[in-house]
């Protein structure tokens, strides 16, 4: 996903799986969001990063500001846990990072019912024609639909061009099968929302993360994205909220509150600071109250898209 020469896949896959407008402009918007998310996960600017930097960079910690969602999501714990699993022993660090990033992005930003629709079955892989078949279970019928997809850099083509390069790479690396890379062992059958929920709950229990859920992870990651200053419209699109959504605006308020708290924490750790920094805290907190009101500061976004 993060190879420079495969960057076009980001545009195609995100537009395909989120069922959004298939225009190039829409796909590029999704691509920008996904790139921002990966930059957040890897704490790197992907445009200037190398593979070795991504491998050796520790993943981010995200702190939930609201009492109900107080939890530090340390991705390094997840990496160490997956590294010990038998089915992952043949994966190098880079592939394991990609697998974790894919899991987190799925949990945080794909609605469970959309994930449940995806039925992957690879066939007719044709290297000379750069084509493969991607089979999906449609919403209204049980019949299978096959889409011919190919690898291309021609941006005017439909973003439904999808995962040829990825599937081809996985087939070469794992000639005996790629089932273990997916959540559901029967990868030619649709994964249900219940399956996803049970597996996520089991994983969180094994990691001994108390109070964590798909929503708390998404809330944390989205707040971090707001702290990075991405456009509100892109944040709304990526989190499946409507444009000008009050819920999306709350994330920016949470982000502003976190920044103010960070300044206050620095002041408390160094009592010798002058009053100028303290005034900066008061001014920022006053701005938060004016923008969102006390009610917004004491509430959390609605649990949507789970």
C-alpha positions in Angstrom: 0.0 0.0 0.0 2.8 2.4 0.8 5.2 1.7 -2.1 5.8 4.9 -4.1 5.3 3.2 -7.4 1.9 1.7 -6.2 0.5 5.0 -5.0 -2.4 4.8 -7.5 -3.9 1.9 -5.6 -4.7 4.2 -2.7 -7.1 6.2 -4.9 -8.8 3.2 -6.4 -9.3 1.0 -3.3 -10.6 3.7 -1.0 -13.2 4.9 -3.6 -14.2 1.3 -4.4 -14.7 0.1 -0.8 -16.5 3.2 0.5 -19.0 3.2 -2.4 -18.5 6.9 -3.0 -18.7 9.0 -6.1 -16.4 7.3 -8.7 -15.1 10.6 -10.1 -11.4 11.3 -10.1 -11.8 14.3 -7.8 -13.7 12.2 -5.2 -11.2 9.4 -5.4 -8.3 11.9 -4.9 -10.1 13.3 -1.8 -10.3 9.8 -0.3 -6.7 9.2 -1.2 -5.6 12.3 0.6 -7.6 11.2 3.7 -6.0 7.7 3.6 -2.5 9.1 3.1 -3.1 11.4 6.1 -4.3 8.4 8.2 -1.2 6.4 7.3 1.0 9.4 8.1 -0.7 9.5 11.5 -0.2 5.8 12.1 3.5 5.9 11.0 4.3 9.4 12.3 5.9 10.1 9.0 5.4 12.2 5.9 4.8 9.4 3.3 5.9 11.7 0.5 9.4 11.7 1.8 9.6 8.4 3.7 11.5 5.3 2.8 10.5 1.7 3.6 13.2 1.5 6.3 11.9 4.6 8.0 8.4 3.2 8.1 9.6 -0.2 9.5 11.6 1.3 12.3 9.2 4.1 13.3 7.1 3.4 16.4 3.4 3.9 15.9 1.4 6.6 17.5 -0.2 6.7 20.9 -3.7 8.2 21.0 -5.2 9.5 24.2 -9.0 9.8 24.5 -10.0 13.1 26.3 -13.5 12.1 27.4 -13.9 10.0 30.6 -16.0 7.4 28.8 -13.2 6.8 26.2 -10.1 7.2 28.4 -7.7 4.7 26.8 -4.2 4.8 25.4 -4.1 2.8 22.2 -0.5 1.7 21.9 0.0 0.1 18.5 3.4 -1.3 19.5 1.6 -3.7 21.8 -0.5 -4.9 18.9 2.6 -5.3 16.7 4.3 -7.4 19.4 1.2 -9.5 19.9 0.8 -10.3 16.2 4.6 -11.0 15.8 4.2 -13.9 18.2 1.3 -15.5 16.3 2.1 -18.7 14.3 0.4 -17.5 11.1 2.6 -14.4 11.0 6.0 -15.9 11.5 6.8 -15.8 7.8 5.9 -12.1 7.5 8.7 -9.5 7.6 8.2 -6.4 9.7 7.1 -4.2 6.8 4.3 -6.7 5.8 3.2 -7.0 9.4 3.0 -3.2 9.7 0.8 -3.1 6.5 -1.4 -5.8 8.0 -1.9 -3.9 11.2 -2.5 -0.6 9.4 -5.1 -2.4 7.2 -6.9 -3.8 10.3 -7.0 -0.4 12.1 -8.2 1.5 9.0 -10.9 -1.2 8.6 -12.0 -1.0 12.2 -11.9 2.8 12.4 -13.2 3.9 9.0 -15.2 1.2 7.2 -18.7 0.6 8.4 -19.1 -3.0 9.5 -22.0 -3.6 7.1 -19.8 -2.5 4.2 -17.0 -4.8 5.3 -19.5 -7.7 5.5 -20.4 -7.2 1.9 -16.9 -7.7 0.6 -16.3 -11.3 -0.7 -12.8 -11.7 -2.0 -12.1 -14.5 -4.4 -9.2 -14.1 -6.8 -9.3 -15.7 -10.3 -8.0 -15.1 -13.8 -4.9 -13.4 -12.8 -3.3 -12.5 -16.1 0.1 -10.8 -15.8 0.5 -10.1 -19.5 -2.9 -8.2 -19.5 -2.5 -6.8 -16.0 -5.9 -8.0 -15.0 -7.6 -10.0 -12.3 -11.2 -10.7 -11.2 -12.5 -9.3 -8.0 -15.8 -10.9 -6.8 -18.1 -9.1 -4.5 -21.4 -10.0 -2.8 -23.8 -7.2 -3.9 -26.2 -5.6 -1.4 -29.5 -6.7 -3.0 -28.6 -10.2 -4.2 -26.6 -13.2 -3.4 -25.3 -13.6 -7.0 -21.6 -12.9 -7.5 -20.4 -10.0 -9.6 -17.0 -10.0 -11.3 -15.1 -6.8 -12.0 -12.2 -6.8 -14.3 -9.5 -4.5 -12.9 -6.0 -3.6 -14.0 -2.9 -1.7 -13.0 -2.6 1.8 -14.6 -1.3 5.3 -14.0 -3.9 6.9 -16.2 -5.9 9.0 -13.7 -8.9 9.6 -16.0 -9.9 5.9 -15.8 -12.5 4.8 -13.3 -11.2 4.5 -9.7 -12.8 1.0 -9.7 -9.4 -0.1 -11.0 -8.4 -2.0 -7.9 -5.9 -4.5 -6.4 -4.0 -6.3 -9.2 -0.6 -5.4 -8.0 -1.4 -6.2 -4.4 -3.0 -9.6 -5.2 -0.2 -10.5 -7.6 2.4 -9.7 -4.9 0.6 -11.8 -2.3 0.2 -14.7 -4.6 4.0 -14.7 -5.3 4.9 -14.4 -1.6 2.4 -16.9 -0.4 1.9 -19.5 -3.2 0.0 -21.9 -0.9 -2.7 -19.4 -0.2 -3.4 -16.1 1.4 -6.3 -17.0 3.7 -4.3 -16.4 6.9 -3.9 -12.7 5.9 -7.6 -12.2 6.2 -9.8 -12.0 9.3 -12.2 -14.7 8.1 -10.6 -18.1 7.2 -13.3 -18.9 4.7 -12.3 -15.9 2.6 -14.6 -16.9 -0.3 -17.6 -16.4 2.1 -18.9 -13.0 3.3 -17.7 -12.0 6.8 -20.6 -10.9 9.0 -20.7 -7.9 11.3 -21.0 -10.4 14.2 -17.8 -12.1 13.1 -15.9 -8.8 13.0 -17.2 -7.8 16.4 -16.3 -11.1 18.1 -12.8 -11.1 16.6 -12.1 -7.5 17.6 -13.5 -8.1 21.2 -11.3 -11.2 21.5 -8.2 -9.4 20.3 -8.8 -6.5 22.7 -9.3 -9.0 25.6 -6.0 -10.8 24.7 -4.2 -7.5 24.7 -5.7 -6.6 28.1 -7.0 -3.3 26.8 -9.8 -2.4 29.2 -12.7 -0.2 27.9 -11.4 -0.2 24.3 -13.9 -0.6 21.4 -14.1 0.0 17.7 -15.7 3.3 18.4 -13.2 4.4 21.0 -10.4 3.7 18.6 -12.1 5.6 15.8 -12.8 8.5 18.2 -9.2 8.6 19.2 -7.8 8.4 15.6 -10.2 11.0 14.3 -9.3 13.4 17.0 -5.7 13.0 16.1 -6.6 13.7 12.5 -8.3 16.9 13.5 -5.2 17.9 15.4 -3.2 17.5 12.2 -5.5 20.2 10.7 -7.0 18.3 7.7 -10.0 20.0 6.1 -13.3 19.5 7.8 -15.0 18.3 4.6 -12.4 15.5 4.2 -12.7 14.4 7.8 -16.5 14.2 7.4 -16.1 12.1 4.2 -13.6 9.8 5.7 -15.6 9.2 8.9 -18.9 8.7 7.1 -20.6 11.8 8.5 -22.6 14.3 6.5 -20.9 17.6 5.4 -21.2 20.3 8.1 -21.9 17.6 10.6 -22.0 18.8 14.3 -20.2 15.5 15.2 -17.3 16.3 13.0 -17.1 19.8 14.5 -16.8 18.2 17.9 -13.6 16.4 16.9 -11.9 19.8 16.2 -13.1 21.0 19.6 -11.7 18.0 21.3 -8.4 18.5 19.3 -8.2 22.2 20.5 -8.9 21.1 24.1 -6.0 18.5 23.8 -3.6 21.2 22.6 -4.6 23.5 25.4 -4.2 20.7 28.0 -0.7 19.9 26.5 0.4 23.5 27.1 -1.0 23.4 30.6 0.8 20.1 31.3 4.1 21.6 30.1 3.5 24.6 32.5 2.8 22.3 35.4 6.0 20.4 34.8 8.0 23.6 34.7 6.9 26.0 37.4 9.5 28.6 36.2 7.6 29.5 33.0 6.5 33.1 32.7 2.8 34.2 32.6 2.8 34.5 28.8 2.4 30.8 28.3 -0.3 30.6 31.0 -2.2 33.4 29.2 -1.9 31.4 26.0 -3.7 28.5 27.7 -6.5 30.7 29.0 -7.0 32.3 25.6 -7.2 29.0 23.8 -9.6 27.5 26.3 -11.8 30.6 25.9 -11.8 30.2 22.2 -12.9 26.6 22.6 -15.8 27.6 24.8 -16.9 30.3 22.3 -16.8 27.9 19.4 -18.4 24.9 20.8 -20.0 25.7 24.1 -19.7 24.0 27.4 -22.2 21.3 26.3 -20.0 20.2 23.4 -16.9 20.1 25.7 -18.6 17.6 28.1 -20.1 15.3 25.5 -18.8 12.9 22.9 -19.7 12.2 19.3 -22.7 9.9 18.6 -21.7 6.3 18.0 -22.4 6.2 14.3 -21.2 3.8 11.6 -20.5 0.8 13.8 
